[in-house]
C-alpha cells in the first residue's frame, strides 16, 4: 500500500472576460440611454419654448417701435400684438371679444390682470382718441408678462 496517487495542484478556472457584459450592465446601459434621450427631449422643448417666447416678444417690440411714444398708439400696439400671437398659436381665440377675450388672456396668470386690472384698457382704449401714459406703460408690462407665458 505504499502507492500514492499522482495528484496535481488545484487550477482555478479562467477569469471571465469583459465582453459580453453581464445582464445587469446591459440594463444599466439601457436605462442611461433612456435618461439621455429624455434629457435631450426636455432640452429641445425648453429651447423651442424660449425661441417661441423671443418671437412673441419681438412681435410686441416691433409694433411698439412702429407706434412711437403716444400712449394710445402703444395701447393699440399691445392689442394688435396679443391678437397676432394668439391667432397664430391658438386659432380658436380669434372669435373672442370683450370680456371673453380678457378672461382668455387671464388664464394661467395669477389674479385677473386683464379682466380686473390694467388689461381692461384693451376693451375700449384702442378706440379712444387718447390715453394716459401710465395706463399704456402698465398695459405694456402686462402684455410682456403674458407673451412670456404659454398661449395654449
Buried (B, 14 or more C-beta within 10 A) or exposed (E): EEEEEEEEEEEEEEEEEEEEEEEEEEEEEEEEEEEEEEEEEEEEEEEEEEEBBEEBBEBBBEBBEEBEEEBBBBBBBBBBBBBBBBEEBBEEBEEBEEEEBBEBBBEEBEEBBBBEBBBBBBBEBBEEEEBEEEBBBBBBEBBBEBBEEEBE
